[in-house]
Amino acid sequence: MAIAIKAIPTLYGEDAFRFREEIDKVDWICDHRPERDIKKDPRYAMMKKVLSKAKPWSNKMHTRTL
């Protein structure tokens, strides 16, 4: 038994215009956030510490011999 395919809702006219304005407003707000230095984040420091202790990836461990 086949599953019915539903139509994708599409906005027209004033609704589409209003939706596009909201998208542009959110984009503008997100683009004007102050820049943060990620290296000052304590989670970044913890990640660097964990990665410095980790062994480098090696393909030798995961290759098969024929």
Buried (B, 14 or more C-beta within 10 A) or exposed (E): EEEEEEEEEEEEEEEEEEEEEEEEEEEEEEEEEEEEEEEEEEEEEEEEEEEEEEEEEEEEEEEEEE
